[in-house]
Structure formats: C-alpha cells, structure tokens
C-alpha cells in the first residue's frame, strides 16, 4: 500500500467531561456532588444526577428478549473477571423486575437514536440500557463500563475496589456511520489473538469498521482453496528489511497467513462486537507476491520472488490478458464467501504504468477498448472488477487513485493523498471515506524528537494534530458533505513488526480518531480532551494496552 505518503498527525488528548454535552444548558443542571465522568468518545448529551450507583453482588442482568441475549452475556463477561460477582442473566419473562442492569430495545426510537444511538440511565439501584437496535445497546455497554473504576477492565479479581459510578443520564448518537481502523497484515503478519485484541480496543471506542489489508508485494496472507500456492509460496519471503535500515535485509525467512477457519473466527468475533470486516485484495499493483506464484499474469512473464524490500514495485497485473481477470475472479469468489460485508476494498493505488506501456497485450487492450492511455486502462481495469463484484452484491472501495481516468460508477473512494480526492469524489456524487496522511496515518512518528521512539516510516503526526481532524472539508456543500461516510486511522506495518509496537503506534491516537468520528462536530477542545484522556489511559493500562503516553514535547 501507500509507501510514499505525506505527514498526517492525529493528536489525542483529553477534556474534563464535567456535565459534558454539546448542549451547554446541561451544565446548569449539574449538582455539586457529582462524580465527573471522563468518557471517550464524548457523548452527545450528558445529564449528571444526584447520588452514586454502586455495583454489588446482588445485581442481576435483565435482557428483554432472547434475540439479543448474547448482549447480556457480553455485559456479564465485561464485569465478572474483576469483580468476581457471579451475575445471573435473566432473559425474557421477569427481566423488567430485575434489580441491577436492564437491557431493552424499543424500535420506535429508530427515528431518534438511529441504528447505533442509545440512552443510558444510571440510578442508585439500577442501570437502564435502551436503544432501537442491539448495536445501540452494545455501545451503551461500552459507556457504562467507562463510568466504573478503571480496574473493571482487569482480567483477575480486584480486591478492595468500590465499584461506584455516577448517577447519570446519557443520550448518544454517532456523527458518522464509518468509524474505522485499518491494519496492514501484508508487510508484517499478526496472529489471530493480536487481531482480536485490536478489535476489542476498537469496540471499546465504538469503532465499527475493520479494514483488513491482506495482500501485498511482500506477502499474500489469505488462504484461497482454489489457489493453494498463494500461501504456500506467496505468504513467505526470504528476508525482511532491517527496521533501522530499509536498504538492507535481515537474512531471516518470514511468513504467515490466515486459514479460512481463522478468517471466519475473526469475522464472527468482530460481528459480536458490531464491527464489519472489510477485506482488501490489492490490484492492479502491489501484487508481486501473487506474481511469484503466477508470473504469467504479469506483462513480462517473470520470474518473480515475493518482495523483500518496501516501496512501489513496477511489476503489476497485466491488464491485457483475460487470465488476470479469471484469476481475480477465483480469488474474489472465495473472498465474498468469507466476508459478508457489502464492501471489498480493491486497492487501486500506486500502480506504475511502465510495464503496460511496453506490453503488446496491454496496448492492444487500449486500442480494442477505445481507451486513450494507460491511465484509462487502469480505470477500465477497476470498472471491470467493479462490475464483477456488483453482480455479486458487493460494492468496491478504492484508494483515491481510482479517480484517475474515469471513476467506476458505484465506487466508494478512500481519500489518502490529502482530502482533495475525497472532495472531487463527493462532488461527483460518490461516497467517500476520509483517511488523509495529514491526520490518519498512524505509522508516522508521534514526536519531533525521534530519539527513544521505535521505528516509523517517517513523518510527524502528534496526537493534537489527529484530534484537530475534520472529516467534512469546508469546500463541500451540505448535500455534498452527506457523501462523507466517515473516516478511519491506518496502521501500515512496514516498520511495525510486533503487536506491542502496533499498539504503541495506534493508541491513544486511535482514541482521538474515535472521538472525531463519533462525537458532535463542535466537540473540539483538545485541552479538555487531554484531561479525559488521562483518566482513559488508566483504563487502558489496566487492560494491558501498550499505549504511548502523550508528552509535553510532542
């Protein structure tokens, strides 16, 4: 994926949440003895009440319907390890008489709360979770857990903790429907457990789109039964660039891939956390690992090896042979079977045209299709793949290079080279996901002083810059702005080889992204966010997340 990117800095800090709300009148209703909650992302409306809510062993969890009984079990799992309180979960009859925590769905609230909003009312004796959908209830659970002491996230019993929360009323609705994170498993492979931990952190921050980058020049990570050599050969490279010296290799063979059973496990795990998994299968470029298996799909015929250096490689899929499209159809048939999401990300970025210019088959394709040049050939390639996927009830997403030539009719554009691509796509009536390097690339350094920092691709993206991000550019009209689905943070892994390093680069900048895509537009006080973040990091510490604490010198 993108190797040559400009700098994008996301800044994450905190805000003191006192009577927080985008509605200033709420502050007048706050009582003097409140416990000030410090929540991330900041809810839309918060009304503090008199008194304290105390979690006790006598509490039970009441769930209105068996249709969402799993949510009751999930809530129990979030509370039981630290408290050692063996909460009963009452489903169906008798749920409303439960003293403790009650989960209720009212579909009449769909117009008010939408698919993902919720109301949470915490009183001395009870906590009421109300939403129009199970997804809304899930997010109410995340907020409730943040109201409790940080130790609630511990994986072992915590003695002597007063499990108290403020009495409070919260009504919350997200600003954007696409609240995403991307993880690159192509450059470095991350285990199923590491992926699950990443998903858990996304869920706690109410993020709902996991963009999973699975194929690259340096490794093909997805098992395809019709093409077993893609992982037998394409998932392994002979060496990896040294993290501190990109021009030299370490001499150590490297590999790893996800079986289809792994993928189904991860997709199911994400779904339980109300996260959609969007796979990325790169084309026409970033495909040298595939060409190592199928050199006949290139313009030159190879031979090739799985790439051992980062960067943009000149050998790409040949657009002039139908075998390329037959191969991609075999791959995507299984991708569509594994991933129920309505989207498939097809990349489309950083595709050099050198080989196409010298390829007789590609030049013949240009002539036969009445195309003007290689730029239009790439657009034709993307449009052909879009038509194939549309016929199977999938929409494509592509990086903003797919705007070059003629944009595929139904494509969603992911704008990474700044926001201009997103602006252009929205003005053409296409949906857009904002992910500019200037604010969303989490492989960039977090400090100007890189001494003592782990390796990074370069650039400088502090927390404060991330927090300043506004997904809807001022250049768009109100109607054009409706095409901005949301935004996401991207964790590219050329220089990130371990889960610990990945967490260090992601959090707390990912917290800032989560707030920017969930909270109201006018929630913008970085100093206040920084206060809330300080408390939030205590929660993350208990969870064992290897976050990077913000520094005054950043």
Secondary structure, 3 states (H helix, E strand, C coil): CCCCCCCCCCECCECCCCCCECCHHHHHHCCCCCCCCCCCCCCCEEEEEEEEEECCCCCEEEECCHHHHHHHHHHHHHHHHHHCCCCCEEECCCHHHCCEEEEEECHHHHHHHCCCCEEEEECCCCEEEEECCHHHHHHHHHHHHHHCCHHHHCCCCCCCCCCEEEEEEEEECCCCCEEEEEEECCCCCCCHHHHHHHHHHHHHCCCCEEEEECEECCEECECCHHHCHHHHCCCEECCCEECCEEEEECCCCEECCECHHHHHHHHHHHHHCCCEEEEEEEECCCCHHHHHHCHHHCCCCCCCCCCCCCCCCCCCCCCCCHHHHHHHHHHHHHHHHHCCCCEEEEECCCCCCHHHHHCHHHHHHHHHCCCCCHHHHHHHHHHHHHHHHHCCCCEEEEEHHHHCCCCCCCCEEEECCCCHHHHHHHHCCCCEEECCHHHHECCEECCCCCCCCCCCCEEECCHHHHHCCCCCCCCCCHHHHCCEEEEEEEECCCCCCCHHHHHHHHCCHHHHHHHHHHCCCCCCCHHHHHHHHHHHHHHHHHHCCCCCCCCCCC
